Amino acid sequence: MNLTLKVWRQKNPSDKGGFKDYTLSGISSDMSFLEMLDVLNEDLSEKGDDPVHFDHDCREGICGMCSLYINGQPHGPTQTTTCQLHMRSFKDGDTITIEPWRASSFPIIKDLVVDRSSFDRIIQSGGYVSVNTGGVPDANEIPIPKIIADEAFDSATCIGCGACVAACKNASAMLFVSAKISQLALLPQGKVEKRERAEKMVAQMDDEGFGACTNTGACSAECPKGIDLSNIARMNREYFAASLSTEEH
């Protein structure tokens, strides 16, 4: 298939940036979206031009690195990661617009690459369980009902790609933060610190400049792992309970 690409090019964080048009021919419908970009970069390199910079790592839909805004949607027209998006989702002659995530908390580094270290700092603030080191306990030492274990696992499937932030009109990170809070708060190992964790992670989220949640649901609709909005409700309960507990003390 023959395609026209409108790609965001930006030399550095201080550069104004803008769209640049490219044409590609002979693209197979069996290619992944990133393989199509590889073909573009090979053409640019052969011409001596600077290739388009974009994030990628595993190319298996589990690392969350391939964060691209495609035709006005995070990760493109299907609810999956960009690396798992295939060119069969497009038609011959299509014009495809490719942008980086648009959020002040995700500053652009170059072209389509953004700095998502704000997510790392949120995790560092409280997304962990404090345990004593030593021998590894048996996996079944603490019995956990399957329905709770499954719910915690569903929350833990979040890959931190940032599609929720890109989809949200407020650039809110509450789906990401709530998933990380839920996966720990649901399990016995994480319940000990659940209130302190909620306060710290929400405070760090606010410090990073993410917006507030207004329950439009765009985040969950675009999430490649289908993280449920109920996690946000759980996070709010944990946060309010922590706030009341802090006031009492």
Helices and strands as residue ranges (DSSP letters): E 3-9, E 18-24, H 33-46, E 69-70, E 73-74, G 82-84, G 87-89, E 95-99, E 108-110, E 113-114, H 117-126, H 146-156, H 163-167, H 174-185, H 188-191, H 194-207, H 218-222, H 230-248
